[in-house]
Every structure is written in structure tokens, then in C-alpha cells.
Amino acid sequence: MSILKSKYLKALFGFIAPFAVGFHSSAQTTMAPNPIITNIYTADPSAHVWKDGRLYLYPSHDIDPPRGCDLMDQYHVYSTDDMVNWTDHGEILRASQVPWGRPEGGFMWAPDCAFKNGTYYYYFPHPTGAGDLWNSTWKIGVATSKKPASDFAVQGYIPGIESLIDPCIFIDDDSTAYFYQGGGGRCLGGKLKDNMMEIDGTMKPMAGLTDFHEGTWVHKRNGVYYLSYPDNTDPGGNQMRYATSNNPLGPWTSKGVYMEQTGCGTNHGSIVEYKGQWYAFYHNSILSGNGNLRSVCVDKLYYNEDGTIQMVKQTRENGTPYGGTPRKVPGVIEAEDYNDGGQGKGYSDSDPTNTQGKYRLNEGVDIESYSSGNYSIGNTSDGEFTNYTIEVITPGIYDIQCIVASGVTNGGGFHIEMDNRKVTGKLVVPNKGWSTWQTITAGSIPLTKGIHVFKFFTYGGMNVDKFKFVDAMHAYFQTPISIPGTFQAEHFDTGGEGVSYHDTEAANKTAAFRTTEGVDIETCSEGGYSISWMQPGEWLGYTINVAKTAKYDIITRAAADAGGSFHIEIDNTDVTGTLLVPGGGWQAWKNVTAASIDLQEGLHILKLATNGGMNLNAFTVSESFPLSVKGITDAPLSVFPNPSSDGKFHFQVPEPGDLIIADTSGKVIYHQKLSLKSPTVDLSQKTKGIYIASLTTKGNTYRCKLMSVN
């Protein structure tokens, strides 16, 4: 088993282990820390579980030093039986062994492997054209072996297909093999003949995919086919998206994003189940700081009950606090005081030396002095980052004021992550000169109390001085609103105009509540208070704490005289589109429902932005439940009035049974065996809000939602 030893990696770790390339003990963790492959640079991981019970990984290989993607070559195979210790089985194929390949070699891009009828089939893209003809002469080569990690011999290539890359092979439960390829925004699929070397019929476009880029992967779960791929999102490309179908060749229904960008300008992944746990494989460049020298990573992947994929949390080692103590928030953090741990942990820099020679001399981050005793980070480039362990003393919504400068023609840029999750898009640093410090603010970042890792990720050239964490906004009752739950519209966050709300007038015209702020609040016909005189462009912000990642229904209690409209944002992203408020009067309250909204566990800002005149009373956010679940039927359980203004609900049930009513947290508030088909249930003494009624009979279960506004 031969190993290519990277000079850069040797500088990082001091040695290269010959076989167990993870360097980790299973007694300490259930998975190797990311990146899992550290002896060479690898990308485009294709993961499979074979008959020997091991998980095998077939990645591409970024040769160091790189020349774009030109020099990718010399495929290796890795395997594990515990997700902790990874074995490098050595090189299995290189360009010089491809009889029909381009004479210059290289260009051995993302591969895949399949097993059928006792043979392993290894698929790889490689062009035949020399010089600049490579991009129009791609072939998908096939090598075979009786072993999963050695003795592969090239048999030829698949004839009659387009010049595209990124082969993917999926074998269905009936042993039918399907072949996919793509690139440049196109994704094609078709059946393979039994010889696994020819297409059975023709290749056809995969319909229904949103923003497809390249890197197809297909897997199956519970009878549903999943097609995943990176999209074209910039900057920092590429998010991982997925779509589902009841047919391996589509048409497909796009389901959204399951992984954010990894920061290296590309991504390419696979999804596989191993020993009862699903995993998402992908790559990033945190070890090298160079987008052409990538490293394979893996994280656990989870599904919701309805089969949708939860957002994958990218894990990595983030180093330890510089000086041993986390930086306090609110407060100021000096840019040069990034975490200890070195390349890929405390920071990522594209050059292994501190070219400016100041402060932390034995590390790769370029630190310079700009006045007596003051330092800043300089010479940043695309894909570099620094990590900072922080301790949030006061939870809330923060503005992070970044003191930066740039002298490059098109300016620089950055984004911010918290605990390896992006909390901003790209923020631009205009070109005003290297010595002209600017304050670029990343606003409305929710932070819970305790320890977090703040990551500053750069695009292009700039200098970085410090970061000021300013406590900008609090929940009205100091504690974030619990979701699922019900809350009043007048309990928007504190912070003032432009921070926690925007109102077109400075005065509270109706002055019934919170009289020193600009939001117009009046008494409500349903009790308490409501927001009034809402005009186009006005908005209200609420800090919420979501109990678990799931789909939720957001019910807004609103009224309008001649009809109004609004939308709801989560963390500044519109998640509902325009919602209409029926007319009928300023106190003619109606429920406006936004169904099945994806919410991630943790703190977020829910913002209601109005597009037209309306009044606003309350919100109820409850976990969605599917309308078509085996053994459950909603429609026959009829209830009126719903919503109920007096807390009394009249049921029309198809048959007697056991009626249970619970709140959105699952707490049972009513339980009664029904012998009548038209009972009345009195919830007038309960808190107004959303409840779920469940009627169980001899053969069925019926459910519906109740809303009490008494």
C-alpha cells in the first residue's frame, strides 16, 4: 500500500502514518475528527458499504503542489469498520494506465464504484484530447477487479454518451443499475446494461432539479429515491441540495439544501447508511487553505419523519482559546488573538509562514503592526479563516462590528460563522486603501449564553483589526420566546427603531402600551393589545428559541379593513412569501397560516414585515404533522367554530372513541371517552392558543388542530 506524502501536511503534523490515516483512537470518540483523511489531499468522496461489512471510500486525489484541477491523479481507496480508524489501501489507478487517455496525464476527476455479479466496477472521468481539448473530450472510463481496493484494470469506457464528468452509479433493489453524469448545470441519467459498460437505451435529462451544478449522487431510503448535488451558489460555492422521486430517473421534486457551503469553492458528496446511522461525506480545504488542495470530511445525517433531510452540521476541530481563556461577549476581540491549534484548527491560511513576521511568528497567519503596540491581520485571500472561542455572558441579539480595510481593486469581503454554521452572507469591504479602517457590521446575530466558536472567513485581500460584539436587541421578557408556543404581537424585542422594529412614524399614535416606542399599539377586541396602523415597509422582530429541528406551522392572527398582506422572515430570509389578510374590519381577526416552515433548533429572529395596511394580534407556532399518515385521517374530524372565541368546540365525529387534546408541547389537557357523535368540549379555562385533538376509535385515528382565542 503506497502513500503519497504531502510536504505541507508533513509540516503540519510532523509525520505521516503509513496505514491508519485518521490518527485517532476509538476509545475517545465515535468518529474521527474532520477532515478524516490527512495523509494526502482528497476530494469528491464516493462512499459504499460492501459485503465484507466495511465502508469503502473512493475519492479523487489533489496532487500537491496543484495546478488548478489539471494535475488530479493517482486514485486511492480508503476503508473503515468503525468510522474512527481509516485505512489507506494505496493507489489503484493513475492516468498513465489509461490507454486512451490524454498524453499529458492528470485530469482524473471525481470517481465512483459499484459491485455486481462478483465484480467491482470503478468509474472515472478522463479526457482523450491533448492540450486545450480536454473539456470537450471527456470519457467515463471503467476499470474492474474482484477486490474492492486493489487489482483494478482498465476495460475501456462507456460509449455513446456526452462529454460530461462526475459518474454516479446506483443499483436498485431489483439489481437494475443506473448511470448518471453531469457538469456545467446539466444532469443526465439512464439504465446500464448487465455488462455495466454500456447504456441500455438513451440518457435523458433529470427533470425538476433546482440550480444543479455537478456531482450527482443517488441513494434510496424507505422506497424513496434521493438525488443530491452541489448547486451554483456564490460566493464560496457550493451548497448541497437534494430532490426526491418515486422513480430513479425522475421526474424529481426539489427539497432544498441539506448542507451549507464548506468554504473551498466546490463541493461534491455522497450519502450512505452504515451500521444503522446515515452519513454525509463531502470535502473542504481547511487543512491547506487552498481550494485546489481539498480534504474529505464526514458528518452524521438525519431525516425528519416525513423523509426530508435535516441540515447537516459540519463538525471540525476549532482549536483552543489563545492564552487559555475564551473572549468575553459582549466585548472586543483583537483579530490576531485567534485560537491556538494551528492550520486547519485555529486558522486556515494559504501560505504556511507569517509573511509579515509580527506577533505569532511560528504560525501561518500574516500579522503586521500598524501603530505602536497594535497588530492586525493582513494579506488575506479567498478561503482563509480564523477561529475565536467566545463566552457569551449575556444572551441576545448582537451586532458584530468588524474593523477592516482593503486596498485591492474590487475590495475584499467576509462572512461569519457561529459553531460552524453560517450566520451571514458575504459582506463587502470597499476599496478605500490599506490604512483606511472601516466598520462593517454583521447585524442581528442571535447568541445563546455559554461557549461558542466565532469564525471569520475571508474573500480576497484585506486587513483585519478587531471585532466588537455589541448587544443590540433582547427578547421583551429577557428570555427568548419558546417555540412551539403562542406569543403576543406587542411583545416584540427591545432595542428600538431599526433594531427590533421599524415604524414609519416616531410616535406610538394609539399609546395603549409601550408608549415610549414608535410601534402603534391599541387595545384588542379579543383582549389585551394589538399592533395597529401597520404601513408598508414596517416590521417587527422577535427572538425565538426553537426546541427542535422540524417543520412548523406559523399562524398569524391579523385583521384588515380592505385587505392587507405581509411576509415572515427567519434570520432575514423570507420563508413564507406574501401572505394575504382578508378584509372585513380592523378588529375582524382572521388566522393566516404559513404551513410546513423549516426551523432549525436554537435561537433565531422571527420578523414580520408588512406589505399593506393591517393590524396584528398574535402568533402561534406549532409543529406540523402530515395530513396523510398511515392510520391517521384528518378530514372526518369536523370541529366548529374553529377558531373559537369562547373556548368551546363542537365536534362532529364519525364514530365514538377516545378523545385526547394536547397543547403543542404534547401535554394532555383533556381526555374523555366519547359515546356521542356531537359532543361539546369546553377549553375556556385554558390558555388561548393552538391545541391538537386526537380521536382514537376501533379502527382509525383522526386528528385536527384547534385554536382558542378566548
NUDODREN-570167 format. One line per field, with one value per residue (C-alpha): x, y, z; residue in one letter; residue number from 0. Coordinates in steps of 0.25 Angstrom, whole numbers, plus 2048, in hexadecimal, padded with zeros to 3 digits. Layout:
NUDODREN-570167
x <- c(X,...) .
y <- c(Y,...) .
z <- c(Z,...) .
rest <- c(A,...) .
nr <- c(NUM,...) .
END
This chain:
NUDODREN-570167
x <- c(800,807,805,808,80D,80A,815,80A,803,811,813,806,807,815,813,80B,805,806,7F9,7F0,7EE,7E4,7EE,7E2,7DE,7D0,7D1,7D0,7C5,7BB,7C0,7CD,7CE,7CD,7D4,7D5,7E0,7EC,7F8,7F5,7EB,7DE,7D0,7C3,7C1,7B8,7B5,7B0,7AD,7B2,7AF,7BB,7B4,7BE,7BB,7C3,7C7,7CA,7CF,7D7,7E5,7EA,7F9,802,806,7FA,7F7,7E9,7E2,7EB,7F4,7EA,7EF,7F2,7E5,7E6,7DC,7D9,7D0,7CC,7C4,7C1,7C1,7CD,7D9,7DB,7E4,7EB,7EB,7F4,7F4,7EB,7EB,7F3,7F1,7FD,7F6,7EA,7ED,7E4,7E7,7EE,7FD,7FF,7F8,7F1,7E2,7DE,7D2,7C6,7C5,7BA,7BA,7AF,7AE,7A6,7A7,7B4,7BB,7BF,7BD,7C5,7C0,7C9,7C9,7D5,7D6,7DD,7E0,7EE,7F1,7E4,7DB,7D9,7CC,7C5,7CB,7C7,7C4,7BF,7C9,7C6,7D1,7CD,7D2,7CE,7D2,7CD,7DA,7E5,7E8,7DF,7E2,7DC,7D2,7CE,7C4,7B5,7B2,7A7,7A6,7A8,7B6,7B2,7B8,7B4,7AF,7A6,7A0,794,790,781,77B,778,787,784,790,78E,799,799,7A3,7A3,7AA,7A8,79A,795,792,78F,78B,788,788,795,795,798,7A7,7A8,7AF,7A4,797,78A,783,786,78A,77F,780,77C,76F,76C,779,77B,788,790,79F,7A6,7AA,79D,79B,78F,78A,77D,776,769,765,768,773,77C,785,78F,799,7A0,79A,7A0,79F,7A9,7B2,7B9,7B0,7AA,79E,79A,78B,783,776,76D,765,75E,766,775,775,76B,764,769,764,76E,76E,778,786,78C,79A,79F,7AC,7B9,7C1,7CA,7C3,7BE,7B7,7B4,7AE,7A7,79D,79D,798,7A2,79E,791,796,795,7A1,7A4,7B2,7B8,7C5,7CB,7D8,7DB,7E8,7EE,7E7,7E8,7DB,7E3,7E8,7DC,7D9,7CE,7C4,7B8,7AD,7A0,794,786,778,76B,75F,759,766,76C,77B,77F,78A,798,7A0,7AF,7B8,7C7,7D1,7D1,7DE,7DE,7DD,7EA,7F0,7E7,7DA,7CE,7CC,7C0,7B4,7AF,7BD,7C9,7D1,7DE,7E0,7EE,7E9,7E3,7E3,7EF,7EF,7F6,7F2,7E4,7E0,7E3,7E4,7E6,7F0,7F4,803,80A,812,80F,814,813,81B,814,80E,80B,818,817,809,803,7FA,801,801,807,808,800,804,80C,808,7FC,7FB,7F1,7F0,7F4,7F6,7E9,7E4,7D8,7D4,7DD,7D7,7DA,7D2,7CF,7CA,7C0,7B8,7AA,7A7,79A,791,78B,78C,799,79F,7AD,7B5,7C1,7CC,7D3,7DA,7DC,7E5,7E2,7DB,7CE,7CF,7CE,7C3,7C0,7B5,7B3,7B0,7AC,7AF,7B2,7A5,7A4,79C,79F,7A1,7AD,7AF,7B7,7C3,7C4,7D2,7D5,7E4,7EC,7ED,7DF,7D7,7C9,7BE,7B6,7AA,7A5,797,78D,795,78E,797,793,79B,7A7,7B3,7B3,7BD,7BD,7C3,7C7,7C8,7CF,7CD,7D8,7E2,7E0,7E6,7DE,7E0,7D5,7C7,7BD,7B1,7A6,79A,78F,782,77B,76E,763,763,772,770,76E,760,75F,75B,752,749,740,744,73E,742,744,750,75A,768,76E,779,772,76F,777,77C,770,765,763,757,755,752,75A,74D,744,737,72E,737,730,73D,74C,749,758,75A,755,74C,73D,737,728,71E,719,70B,710,716,724,72B,72D,736,72F,731,73B,740,748,757,755,75A,75B,765,764,76F,76B,771,76D,76C,770,772,765,75B,751,744,744,736,735,729,727,71C,71A,70F,711,71B,72A,736,743,74E,756,766,76F,77C,77A,775,767,761,753,751,746,73A,72C,724,715,70D,701,705,711,70C,707,712,716,720,72B,733,740,742,74E,759,766,76C,779,77B,781,780,77A,774,765,762,754,755,748,745,738,72F,72B,72A,731,72D,735,73D,73C,748,745,74C,746,740,73E,730,731,738,735,72A,726,71B,719,70D,702,704,6FC,6FC,6F5,6F7,706,70C,703,701,6FB,704,6F8,6F9,6EE,6F3,6ED,6F3,6F1,6F0,6F2,700,70B,70D,71B,71E,72C,734,73F,74A,742,73C,72E,723,717,714,706,6FF,6F4,6E7,6E0,6E3,6E1,6E8,6EC,6FA,6FC,70A,706,70F,71B,725,722,72A,72B,727,727,71B,71D,711,714,709,70A,710,715,71B,716,71D,71B,721,718,71A,715,715,70C) .
y <- c(800,80C,81A,828,831,83F,849,853,848,843,852,852,844,841,833,82B,81D,812,80C,811,81F,824,824,823,819,813,814,823,825,81E,825,82A,83A,841,840,831,82F,837,82F,835,83F,838,83D,839,82D,821,818,80A,7FE,7F1,7E2,7E1,7EB,7F7,805,808,816,819,827,82F,834,842,842,84B,855,858,85E,860,853,84F,846,83E,82F,823,81E,817,80F,810,808,807,7FE,808,816,819,812,813,80A,80F,803,80A,80F,807,80F,81B,822,81B,80E,813,80E,818,824,831,830,83B,833,83A,83D,831,837,832,823,819,80A,7FF,7F0,7E6,7D7,7D5,7E1,7EF,7F9,806,812,81E,82B,82D,835,830,83D,843,852,85B,850,849,84F,84A,83C,836,827,81F,814,807,7FE,7F1,7E8,7DC,7E4,7F1,7F8,7F3,7EC,7F5,7F4,7FE,7F7,803,80E,80F,812,81C,825,834,83B,83D,839,834,826,820,812,80E,7FF,7FE,7F3,7EA,7EB,7F5,7FE,80D,816,825,830,83F,84C,85B,85B,84E,841,834,826,819,80A,801,7F4,7E8,7E9,7F6,7FC,801,809,802,80B,81A,824,82F,83C,83B,844,84C,84F,85D,864,858,859,84C,840,837,82D,824,81B,815,815,80F,80D,81C,820,82B,833,83C,846,853,860,86D,875,880,885,879,86F,865,861,853,851,845,841,835,82C,81E,81B,81A,822,82D,836,83C,845,84F,84E,859,85A,850,855,863,867,861,86D,868,86C,85E,852,844,83A,82C,827,819,811,809,801,808,816,81F,827,833,833,840,848,855,85C,85F,857,85E,86C,869,866,85C,854,84E,844,83A,83C,835,838,831,834,833,832,838,82F,834,82F,83D,83F,847,852,84B,851,851,84E,851,853,862,864,869,877,87F,881,877,87F,882,890,896,89B,8A6,8AC,8AE,8A3,8A6,89F,89A,892,887,879,870,863,866,865,85F,861,86F,875,871,879,876,878,871,87D,88A,893,8A0,89A,8A0,89B,88C,889,879,879,87B,887,894,89E,8AC,8B9,8C5,8CE,8CD,8C0,8BD,8B2,8AE,8A2,8A5,89F,897,88F,886,87B,87F,880,882,87C,882,87B,885,884,88B,891,898,890,898,89E,8A4,8AD,8A9,8B6,8B1,8BB,8B8,8BF,8BB,8C1,8B7,8BB,8B5,8B5,8AA,8A2,898,890,88C,87E,87A,86C,868,86E,87A,885,890,890,897,8A5,8AE,8B6,8C2,8C6,8D3,8CF,8C6,8D0,8D5,8CE,8CB,8C5,8BB,8B6,8A8,8AB,8A3,896,88E,889,880,880,878,874,875,875,882,880,88C,887,890,892,89A,8A3,8AC,8AF,8AC,8B3,8AF,8AB,8B2,8AA,8B4,8AF,8B5,8AE,8A6,89E,8A6,89D,89B,88C,889,884,875,86E,867,871,87D,88B,899,8A3,8AE,8A6,8AA,8AB,8B7,8BE,8CA,8CF,8C8,8BD,8B6,8BD,8C7,8D1,8DC,8E6,8E8,8E9,8DE,8E4,8DB,8DB,8CF,8C8,8CA,8D9,8DD,8D6,8D8,8CC,8CF,8C7,8C7,8BF,8B2,8AD,89F,8A4,8AA,8B2,8B2,8B9,8C4,8CD,8C4,8CA,8C4,8C2,8C1,8B5,8AF,8A5,89A,892,883,877,86A,85E,854,854,851,857,861,868,877,87C,88B,892,89E,8A8,8B2,8BB,8B9,8AE,8AE,8A6,8A2,898,891,890,887,88D,897,88D,88D,87F,882,88B,895,891,897,89D,89D,8AA,8AC,8B6,8BA,8B0,8A5,89B,890,885,886,879,876,867,85E,868,862,867,863,860,86C,87C,883,890,88F,89C,8A0,8AA,8B1,8B4,8BB,8C0,8B7,8B4,8A9,8A2,895,889,87A,871,862,856,852,844,83D,83D,82F,826,817,814,823,82B,83A,83D,835,83C,849,854,861,86C,86C,875,876,884,87E,871,868,85E,856,848,841,833,827,81D,81D,81B,821,830,836,844,849,856,858,853,846,848,842,84C,844,835,82F,823,827,820,82B,830,83E,842,850,852,85E,863,871,870,86C,876,87B,875,868,85A,84D,844,835,82B,81C,812,803,805,813,81F,82D,83A,849,856,85F,86D,874,883,885) .
z <- c(800,7FB,801,7FB,806,805,809,80E,817,81C,820,828,82F,82F,82A,820,825,81B,81C,827,821,82B,837,841,84C,84C,85B,85A,850,847,83B,836,837,829,820,821,816,819,812,805,7FF,7FB,7F5,7EF,7F9,7F4,800,7FF,808,802,806,810,819,817,812,806,801,7F2,7F2,7E7,7EB,7EA,7E7,7EF,7EA,7E2,7D4,7D5,7D3,7C8,7D0,7D7,7D6,7DD,7E4,7F1,7F9,808,811,820,829,834,82E,836,830,821,819,80C,803,7FA,7EB,7E2,7D5,7CE,7C1,7BB,7BC,7B3,7A5,79E,7A8,7A5,7A3,7AE,7B9,7C4,7C3,7CB,7D2,7DB,7DA,7DF,7E1,7E0,7E3,7DB,7D8,7E0,7D9,7DD,7D3,7D4,7CC,7CA,7C0,7B8,7AA,79E,798,79A,79D,79E,798,7A6,7A9,79C,79C,7AA,7AA,7B6,7B8,7BE,7C6,7CC,7D8,7E0,7EC,7F2,7F4,7EA,7DD,7D4,7C5,7BB,7B2,7A9,7AA,7A9,79A,794,7A0,7A1,7A5,7B3,7C1,7CF,7CC,7D7,7D7,7DF,7E0,7E3,7EC,7DF,7DB,7D0,7CE,7CB,7C6,7C8,7C3,7C3,7C3,7BF,7C4,7BD,7C3,7BB,7BF,7B9,7BB,7BA,7B2,7BA,7B6,7BD,7B2,7A8,7A9,7A8,79F,7A0,7AA,7AE,7B6,7C4,7C5,7D1,7D7,7DD,7D9,7D6,7D5,7D4,7DE,7DD,7E8,7E9,7F5,7F9,807,80A,7FC,7F8,7EF,7F2,7E9,7EF,7E9,7EB,7E6,7DF,7EC,7ED,7F3,7FA,7F2,7F3,7FB,7FB,7F6,7F4,7ED,7EF,7E5,7E5,7D8,7D8,7CB,7D0,7CE,7DB,7E5,7EB,7FA,7FD,804,80D,80F,80E,807,80C,808,7FE,7F1,7EE,7F4,7F0,7F9,7FC,806,80B,817,81F,82C,82D,82C,820,81C,812,80C,806,805,809,809,818,818,80D,80C,7FD,7F5,7EC,7F7,7FE,809,80B,817,81C,826,82B,822,828,822,826,828,81A,814,812,815,821,81F,821,82C,827,832,833,83D,840,849,857,85C,85B,869,86E,871,868,864,86B,863,863,861,857,851,84B,83D,840,84C,844,84A,84D,845,838,82A,828,836,83C,82E,81F,817,808,80C,817,81C,823,817,81F,82B,837,844,842,839,838,832,824,827,821,82D,82B,835,831,83D,849,850,847,83D,832,829,81B,80D,80E,802,7FD,807,813,821,82F,83B,849,855,85B,868,867,875,871,867,85C,84E,84B,840,83D,839,830,82F,822,816,807,7FC,7F1,7E5,7E7,7F6,800,807,812,819,827,82D,83B,83F,830,82B,822,829,81E,80F,808,80E,804,809,7FF,7FA,802,804,80D,818,818,823,820,829,822,82B,82B,831,839,83D,847,852,85E,86B,86C,863,854,849,840,833,82A,81B,811,802,7FB,801,80D,81B,827,834,83F,841,84A,84F,853,85A,850,854,85F,860,866,873,872,86F,861,85D,85D,850,84F,856,855,857,856,84B,855,85B,850,854,85B,854,84D,83F,835,83E,844,83B,830,830,827,832,83F,848,84D,848,850,85C,863,867,865,864,862,855,847,845,845,850,854,85C,855,854,857,864,867,85C,84D,843,83B,82F,829,81C,810,814,823,82A,838,83D,848,84E,84E,853,84B,853,848,839,832,829,82F,82C,82F,832,832,838,82F,82B,81F,81B,80C,80B,80F,80D,814,814,81E,81F,827,829,81E,814,80F,812,80E,802,802,80B,80A,815,811,813,81C,826,82F,83A,831,835,82C,82C,821,821,81B,81B,81C,81E,821,82E,834,843,84A,84B,83F,83B,836,82F,829,81E,819,80B,80D,818,823,832,839,846,848,843,845,840,841,83B,82E,82D,81F,81A,814,81E,81F,828,82A,823,826,81D,824,832,830,83A,83B,83E,83B,840,84C,852,85F,860,85D,852,84C,846,83A,83B,832,83E,84D,852,85C,85A,85F,85E,860,85F,855,85F,860,86E,86F,873,870,870,86E,869,85F,85D,856,848,84A,858,85C,863,86C,86C,870,87D,875,86F,861,856,84E,852,84B,84C,84A,849,84A,846,844,836,834,83A,836,839,837,83D,846,848,854,854,861) .
rest <- c(M,S,I,L,K,S,K,Y,L,K,A,L,F,G,F,I,A,P,F,A,V,G,F,H,S,S,A,Q,T,T,M,A,P,N,P,I,I,T,N,I,Y,T,A,D,P,S,A,H,V,W,K,D,G,R,L,Y,L,Y,P,S,H,D,I,D,P,P,R,G,C,D,L,M,D,Q,Y,H,V,Y,S,T,D,D,M,V,N,W,T,D,H,G,E,I,L,R,A,S,Q,V,P,W,G,R,P,E,G,G,F,M,W,A,P,D,C,A,F,K,N,G,T,Y,Y,Y,Y,F,P,H,P,T,G,A,G,D,L,W,N,S,T,W,K,I,G,V,A,T,S,K,K,P,A,S,D,F,A,V,Q,G,Y,I,P,G,I,E,S,L,I,D,P,C,I,F,I,D,D,D,S,T,A,Y,F,Y,Q,G,G,G,G,R,C,L,G,G,K,L,K,D,N,M,M,E,I,D,G,T,M,K,P,M,A,G,L,T,D,F,H,E,G,T,W,V,H,K,R,N,G,V,Y,Y,L,S,Y,P,D,N,T,D,P,G,G,N,Q,M,R,Y,A,T,S,N,N,P,L,G,P,W,T,S,K,G,V,Y,M,E,Q,T,G,C,G,T,N,H,G,S,I,V,E,Y,K,G,Q,W,Y,A,F,Y,H,N,S,I,L,S,G,N,G,N,L,R,S,V,C,V,D,K,L,Y,Y,N,E,D,G,T,I,Q,M,V,K,Q,T,R,E,N,G,T,P,Y,G,G,T,P,R,K,V,P,G,V,I,E,A,E,D,Y,N,D,G,G,Q,G,K,G,Y,S,D,S,D,P,T,N,T,Q,G,K,Y,R,L,N,E,G,V,D,I,E,S,Y,S,S,G,N,Y,S,I,G,N,T,S,D,G,E,F,T,N,Y,T,I,E,V,I,T,P,G,I,Y,D,I,Q,C,I,V,A,S,G,V,T,N,G,G,G,F,H,I,E,M,D,N,R,K,V,T,G,K,L,V,V,P,N,K,G,W,S,T,W,Q,T,I,T,A,G,S,I,P,L,T,K,G,I,H,V,F,K,F,F,T,Y,G,G,M,N,V,D,K,F,K,F,V,D,A,M,H,A,Y,F,Q,T,P,I,S,I,P,G,T,F,Q,A,E,H,F,D,T,G,G,E,G,V,S,Y,H,D,T,E,A,A,N,K,T,A,A,F,R,T,T,E,G,V,D,I,E,T,C,S,E,G,G,Y,S,I,S,W,M,Q,P,G,E,W,L,G,Y,T,I,N,V,A,K,T,A,K,Y,D,I,I,T,R,A,A,A,D,A,G,G,S,F,H,I,E,I,D,N,T,D,V,T,G,T,L,L,V,P,G,G,G,W,Q,A,W,K,N,V,T,A,A,S,I,D,L,Q,E,G,L,H,I,L,K,L,A,T,N,G,G,M,N,L,N,A,F,T,V,S,E,S,F,P,L,S,V,K,G,I,T,D,A,P,L,S,V,F,P,N,P,S,S,D,G,K,F,H,F,Q,V,P,E,P,G,D,L,I,I,A,D,T,S,G,K,V,I,Y,H,Q,K,L,S,L,K,S,P,T,V,D,L,S,Q,K,T,K,G,I,Y,I,A,S,L,T,T,K,G,N,T,Y,R,C,K,L,M,S,V,N) .
nr <- c(0,1,2,3,4,5,6,7,8,9,10,11,12,13,14,15,16,17,18,19,20,21,22,23,24,25,26,27,28,29,30,31,32,33,34,35,36,37,38,39,40,41,42,43,44,45,46,47,48,49,50,51,52,53,54,55,56,57,58,59,60,61,62,63,64,65,66,67,68,69,70,71,72,73,74,75,76,77,78,79,80,81,82,83,84,85,86,87,88,89,90,91,92,93,94,95,96,97,98,99,100,101,102,103,104,105,106,107,108,109,110,111,112,113,114,115,116,117,118,119,120,121,122,123,124,125,126,127,128,129,130,131,132,133,134,135,136,137,138,139,140,141,142,143,144,145,146,147,148,149,150,151,152,153,154,155,156,157,158,159,160,161,162,163,164,165,166,167,168,169,170,171,172,173,174,175,176,177,178,179,180,181,182,183,184,185,186,187,188,189,190,191,192,193,194,195,196,197,198,199,200,201,202,203,204,205,206,207,208,209,210,211,212,213,214,215,216,217,218,219,220,221,222,223,224,225,226,227,228,229,230,231,232,233,234,235,236,237,238,239,240,241,242,243,244,245,246,247,248,249,250,251,252,253,254,255,256,257,258,259,260,261,262,263,264,265,266,267,268,269,270,271,272,273,274,275,276,277,278,279,280,281,282,283,284,285,286,287,288,289,290,291,292,293,294,295,296,297,298,299,300,301,302,303,304,305,306,307,308,309,310,311,312,313,314,315,316,317,318,319,320,321,322,323,324,325,326,327,328,329,330,331,332,333,334,335,336,337,338,339,340,341,342,343,344,345,346,347,348,349,350,351,352,353,354,355,356,357,358,359,360,361,362,363,364,365,366,367,368,369,370,371,372,373,374,375,376,377,378,379,380,381,382,383,384,385,386,387,388,389,390,391,392,393,394,395,396,397,398,399,400,401,402,403,404,405,406,407,408,409,410,411,412,413,414,415,416,417,418,419,420,421,422,423,424,425,426,427,428,429,430,431,432,433,434,435,436,437,438,439,440,441,442,443,444,445,446,447,448,449,450,451,452,453,454,455,456,457,458,459,460,461,462,463,464,465,466,467,468,469,470,471,472,473,474,475,476,477,478,479,480,481,482,483,484,485,486,487,488,489,490,491,492,493,494,495,496,497,498,499,500,501,502,503,504,505,506,507,508,509,510,511,512,513,514,515,516,517,518,519,520,521,522,523,524,525,526,527,528,529,530,531,532,533,534,535,536,537,538,539,540,541,542,543,544,545,546,547,548,549,550,551,552,553,554,555,556,557,558,559,560,561,562,563,564,565,566,567,568,569,570,571,572,573,574,575,576,577,578,579,580,581,582,583,584,585,586,587,588,589,590,591,592,593,594,595,596,597,598,599,600,601,602,603,604,605,606,607,608,609,610,611,612,613,614,615,616,617,618,619,620,621,622,623,624,625,626,627,628,629,630,631,632,633,634,635,636,637,638,639,640,641,642,643,644,645,646,647,648,649,650,651,652,653,654,655,656,657,658,659,660,661,662,663,664,665,666,667,668,669,670,671,672,673,674,675,676,677,678,679,680,681,682,683,684,685,686,687,688,689,690,691,692,693,694,695,696,697,698,699,700,701,702,703,704,705,706,707,708,709) .
END
